[in-house]
Amino acid sequence: MKIVAINGSHKGEHGNTNIMVNAFLKGAKIAGVKTVNIFLKEKEIEHCRACKVCWFKNPGKCIIKDDMAEIISLMDDADIVILATPIYFDNISSMLNVFMDRLMVKASPYWGNDSQGECRHLTTHKFPKIIMMSNCGYPERAHFQVISHWIQRVARNINTELLAEIYASEGAILNSKLDSVLSYLDTLQIAGTEVATNMSLTEETKKLLEQKFIPDEIYIREAKKFVDNMLKDNIS
């Protein structure tokens, strides 16, 4: 088995998103799975030009010569792809969005009806199963509603299975040494092992991954204190 993580954080390997991805992949490695962690920040990926050369003139081949072809080649033999991103304005990062647009090269210009009778572009290959992973700076989990709806639509449109959605609110403290955060990362590692072994998460693991690190009122208070200190340091 092979798991490829597509990390859309603008902070790359130094971001809180990567803390989550690393913990999950560590668990997958324990189960003997090959893992690849790709940081879009380190790649040259241009915007899709919507020229449709990949559909009508040179099927399956993009006219743009950048790092996208390399990433697609790493995904071609993957069993699972993790799409990882922090929340920006209630949605995925701009880098991950550009990456997703460029997957147009894998779609067919022909339409077909899915199992629910809705039209979608036919895919020219079998896409790996998907895991959505994200964190946000706010304390409420409601901020993941948009990407949750989006990833469910994506999985349907590319005719693949969405194995899990893993979201962490209060993401600003993912790099702390709080016992609750360390416990969460241990659970993420267990999640990686479970998916690598059974292609699913247990209900117990799902519930543990939905728990808060600290009470909302404490998190909000500490966030304000952090901003106050940052502004004070920059002004003085």
C-alpha positions in Angstrom: 0.0 0.0 0.0 1.0 3.6 -0.7 -0.3 6.8 0.9 0.5 10.2 -0.7 -0.1 13.4 1.3 -0.7 16.6 -0.6 0.1 19.4 1.8 -1.5 22.7 0.8 -0.2 24.8 3.7 1.6 28.0 2.9 4.0 27.2 5.8 4.9 23.8 4.3 6.8 21.5 6.7 6.7 24.1 9.4 3.0 24.5 9.5 0.4 23.0 12.0 -1.1 21.1 9.1 2.1 19.1 8.7 2.1 18.3 12.4 -1.2 16.5 11.7 0.0 14.8 8.5 3.2 13.6 10.1 1.4 12.0 13.0 -0.9 10.2 10.7 1.8 9.0 8.3 3.9 7.8 11.3 1.1 5.4 12.2 0.8 4.3 8.6 4.5 3.6 8.4 4.2 1.4 11.5 1.7 -0.7 9.6 4.3 -1.1 6.8 2.9 1.4 4.3 5.0 3.4 1.9 4.3 7.1 2.5 5.1 10.3 0.5 4.6 13.8 1.9 4.4 16.5 -0.8 4.6 20.2 0.1 2.9 22.3 -2.6 4.9 25.3 -1.2 8.0 23.7 -2.6 6.6 23.0 -6.0 6.2 25.1 -9.1 2.5 24.7 -10.1 0.9 27.2 -12.5 -2.8 27.9 -12.7 -4.8 25.8 -15.1 -5.2 27.8 -18.4 -8.5 26.1 -19.3 -7.1 25.6 -22.8 -8.3 22.0 -22.8 -5.3 20.7 -24.8 -5.3 17.8 -22.4 -8.8 16.9 -23.6 -8.8 17.5 -27.4 -5.3 17.9 -28.8 -3.0 15.8 -26.5 -5.3 13.7 -24.3 -4.0 13.2 -20.8 -1.1 15.5 -21.3 -1.0 19.0 -19.9 0.6 21.8 -22.0 2.2 23.4 -18.9 5.7 22.1 -18.1 6.0 22.4 -14.3 6.0 20.1 -11.2 2.5 18.9 -11.6 3.4 15.9 -13.8 5.9 14.7 -11.2 3.2 14.9 -8.5 0.6 13.1 -10.6 3.2 10.3 -11.3 3.7 9.9 -7.5 -0.1 9.6 -7.1 -0.7 7.2 -9.9 0.2 4.1 -7.9 -1.2 5.4 -4.6 -4.0 3.7 -2.8 -4.8 6.7 -0.7 -4.3 10.5 -1.2 -4.5 12.8 1.8 -5.6 16.3 0.9 -4.3 18.5 3.8 -4.8 22.2 4.3 -5.4 24.9 6.9 -8.7 26.9 6.7 -8.5 30.2 4.8 -11.8 32.2 4.6 -13.7 29.0 5.4 -12.1 27.1 2.5 -9.0 25.2 1.3 -5.8 27.1 0.7 -5.1 28.8 -2.7 -2.3 26.4 -3.4 -4.4 23.3 -2.9 -7.1 24.9 -5.0 -4.7 25.4 -7.9 -3.5 21.8 -7.6 -7.0 20.5 -7.7 -7.8 22.6 -10.8 -4.8 21.0 -12.6 -6.3 17.5 -12.0 -8.5 18.4 -15.0 -5.9 16.5 -17.0 -7.2 13.3 -15.5 -10.8 13.9 -16.5 -12.6 13.0 -19.7 -14.4 15.7 -21.8 -17.3 13.3 -21.9 -20.1 13.3 -19.3 -21.8 10.5 -17.7 -24.5 10.0 -15.0 -23.3 8.8 -11.6 -25.2 6.4 -9.4 -27.5 9.2 -8.3 -28.3 10.3 -11.8 -26.2 13.5 -11.7 -23.9 14.3 -14.6 -20.1 14.4 -14.0 -17.0 14.3 -16.1 -15.8 10.7 -16.6 -12.3 10.0 -15.2 -9.7 8.4 -17.4 -8.2 6.4 -14.6 -9.1 5.1 -11.1 -8.4 7.8 -8.6 -7.0 6.8 -5.1 -9.3 6.9 -2.1 -9.2 10.2 -0.3 -8.7 11.5 3.2 -9.5 15.2 4.0 -7.4 16.7 6.7 -7.5 20.3 8.0 -7.1 22.6 11.0 -8.3 26.1 11.8 -7.4 28.8 14.3 -10.9 29.1 15.6 -12.3 27.0 18.4 -15.5 25.8 16.7 -15.7 22.8 14.4 -18.4 24.6 12.4 -15.7 26.3 10.4 -15.1 23.0 8.5 -18.6 22.9 7.0 -17.5 24.3 3.6 -14.6 22.0 3.0 -16.6 19.0 4.3 -19.2 19.6 1.7 -16.6 20.3 -0.9 -14.6 17.1 -0.4 -17.7 15.0 -0.5 -18.6 16.6 -3.8 -15.0 16.0 -5.1 -15.1 12.3 -4.1 -18.4 11.9 -5.9 -17.2 13.8 -9.0 -14.0 11.7 -9.4 -15.8 8.5 -8.5 -13.8 7.6 -5.5 -14.3 6.8 -1.8 -13.8 9.4 0.9 -12.3 7.3 3.7 -12.2 9.9 6.4 -12.5 13.6 7.3 -10.1 14.7 10.0 -10.5 18.2 11.4 -8.8 20.0 14.3 -10.2 23.2 15.6 -7.9 25.3 18.0 -5.2 24.5 15.5 -3.0 27.3 16.7 -1.9 25.2 19.6 -1.1 22.0 17.7 2.6 22.8 18.2 2.3 23.0 21.9 3.2 20.4 24.5 -0.2 20.3 26.2 -1.2 16.8 27.3 -4.4 17.0 25.3 -2.6 17.9 22.1 0.0 15.2 22.6 -2.9 12.7 23.2 -4.6 14.0 20.0 -1.4 13.4 18.0 -1.1 9.9 19.4 -4.7 9.3 18.3 -3.8 10.6 14.8 -1.0 8.0 14.7 -3.5 5.3 15.7 -5.7 6.6 12.9 -2.9 6.2 10.4 -2.4 2.6 11.5 -6.1 1.8 11.3 -6.5 3.2 7.8 -3.4 1.5 6.6 -4.6 -1.8 8.1 -8.4 -1.7 7.5 -9.1 1.3 5.1 -11.3 2.8 7.8 -11.3 4.5 11.2 -13.0 2.9 14.3 -15.9 4.9 15.8 -13.8 5.3 19.0 -10.9 6.9 17.0 -13.3 9.2 15.2 -14.8 10.5 18.5 -11.3 11.1 20.0 -10.3 13.1 16.9 -13.3 15.4 17.5 -12.4 16.4 21.0 -11.3 19.9 21.9 -7.8 20.6 23.3 -8.9 23.2 25.9 -12.2 24.9 26.7 -13.3 27.6 24.2 -13.2 30.5 26.7 -9.6 29.7 27.7 -8.5 29.3 24.1 -10.2 32.7 23.1 -8.6 34.4 26.1 -5.1 33.1 25.3 -5.5 34.0 21.6 -6.3 37.6 22.5 -3.3 37.7 24.8 -1.0 36.4 22.0 -2.3 39.1 19.6 -1.8 41.8 22.3 1.8 40.7 22.9 2.6 40.5 19.2 1.2 44.0 18.6 3.0 45.3 21.6 6.4 43.8 20.5 6.0 45.2 17.0 5.0 48.7 18.1 7.7 49.1 20.8 
